[in-house]
């Protein structure tokens, strides 16, 4: 079983942010090699600023991933924008924890080098996300009711 070192940074006052042990469980379900990851939970202002600075998009997005290295082990940062996650979960009629789990797994897969720039890449990534998230006991994250 791969080793995991995880750091959680709470940089916003949003309520209902999952506990560290849940983030640990979600990350462990998605890693295949020893991993060191920081998960930073941010507000809309920081999420927007990071998305603009690194992707050129002037809005807060749900998750951003910053891979640092793949050798000798996986290392990187995952930024999750709490207000966006809450809004999406409500709009998609999903339990908040399930949406956080999905976005955490999504971020970890980006650390592993997966992407969704092409249809084939997106399909592979979605299949992996679905398999991991459903194994964790949540519904398929791509079935929106």
C-alpha positions in Angstrom: 0.0 0.0 0.0 1.4 3.4 -1.0 2.4 5.8 1.8 0.6 9.1 2.1 1.6 12.4 3.7 -1.3 14.8 3.6 -1.6 18.4 4.8 -5.0 20.2 4.8 -5.1 24.0 4.8 -8.3 25.7 5.6 -8.2 29.1 4.0 -11.9 30.0 4.2 -14.7 30.2 6.7 -17.1 27.9 4.7 -19.1 25.6 6.9 -19.4 21.8 6.4 -15.9 21.2 5.1 -15.1 17.5 5.5 -12.8 16.3 8.2 -9.1 15.6 7.5 -9.7 11.8 7.9 -12.2 11.9 5.0 -9.8 13.7 2.7 -7.1 11.1 3.7 -9.5 8.3 2.9 -10.4 9.8 -0.5 -6.8 10.5 -1.5 -5.7 7.0 -0.4 -8.4 5.5 -2.6 -6.9 7.2 -5.7 -3.1 7.0 -5.2 -1.0 4.2 -6.7 2.4 5.3 -5.4 3.8 7.1 -2.3 2.3 10.5 -2.3 2.8 13.9 -0.6 -0.1 16.2 -1.1 -1.4 19.5 0.3 -5.1 20.1 -0.1 -6.0 23.8 0.3 -9.7 24.7 0.8 -10.2 28.3 -0.4 -12.8 30.9 -0.7 -14.1 32.3 -4.0 -11.7 35.2 -4.1 -8.6 33.0 -3.8 -10.1 30.4 -6.1 -10.7 33.0 -8.8 -7.3 34.6 -8.4 -5.5 31.2 -8.8 -7.7 30.2 -11.7 -6.9 33.6 -13.4 -3.2 33.4 -12.7 -2.6 29.8 -13.7 -5.3 29.1 -16.3 -6.2 32.6 -17.6 -9.9 32.1 -16.6 -11.5 34.9 -14.6 -13.8 32.8 -12.3 -13.5 30.5 -9.4 -13.4 26.9 -10.4 -14.2 23.8 -8.2 -10.7 22.2 -8.2 -7.2 23.1 -9.4 -4.3 20.7 -9.3 -0.6 21.7 -9.2 1.7 18.6 -9.8 5.2 19.2 -8.5 6.9 15.9 -9.2 6.3 12.3 -10.1 9.7 11.0 -9.1 10.7 9.5 -6.7 7.2 9.9 -5.5 4.1 11.8 -6.3 4.0 15.3 -4.9 1.6 18.2 -5.5 -1.1 20.6 -4.3 -4.8 20.4 -4.8 -6.9 23.6 -4.3 -10.6 23.1 -3.7 -12.9 26.2 -3.8 -15.5 25.5 -1.0 -18.2 28.0 -2.2 -18.1 26.5 -5.7 -18.3 22.9 -4.3 -21.3 23.8 -2.2 -23.1 25.6 -5.1 -22.4 22.7 -7.5 -23.6 20.0 -5.0 -26.8 21.9 -4.4 -27.4 22.5 -8.1 -26.7 18.8 -9.0 -28.6 17.4 -6.0 -25.5 15.6 -4.6 -24.5 15.1 -1.0 -21.8 17.6 -0.2 -19.4 14.9 1.0 -19.8 13.0 -2.2 -18.9 16.0 -4.3 -15.9 16.7 -2.2 -14.8 13.1 -2.6 -15.2 13.3 -6.3 -13.2 16.5 -6.7 -10.5 15.2 -4.4 -10.2 12.0 -6.5 -10.3 14.2 -9.6 -7.4 16.2 -8.3 -5.3 13.2 -7.3 -5.8 11.7 -10.8 -4.4 15.0 -12.2 -1.4 14.5 -10.0 -1.0 11.1 -11.6 -0.9 12.7 -15.0 -4.4 12.1 -16.1 -6.2 14.9 -18.0 -9.4 15.6 -19.9 -8.2 17.7 -22.8 -9.5 15.3 -25.4 -12.6 13.2 -25.5 -10.6 10.0 -25.0 -8.7 11.4 -22.1 -11.9 12.7 -20.5 -13.6 9.3 -20.9 -10.7 7.5 -19.3 -10.5 9.9 -16.4 -14.3 9.9 -15.8 -14.2 6.0 -15.8 -11.4 6.0 -13.2 -13.1 8.6 -11.1 -16.4 6.7 -11.2 -14.7 3.4 -10.2 -12.9 5.0 -7.3 -15.8 7.1 -6.0 -18.3 4.2 -6.2 -15.9 2.0 -4.4 -15.9 4.6 -1.7 -19.7 4.1 -1.4 -20.8 7.2 -3.3 -23.0 7.4 -6.4 -21.6 7.8 -9.9 -20.5 11.5 -9.9 -21.5 11.9 -13.5 -25.1 11.0 -13.0 -26.7 14.3 -12.3 -30.3 14.2 -11.1 
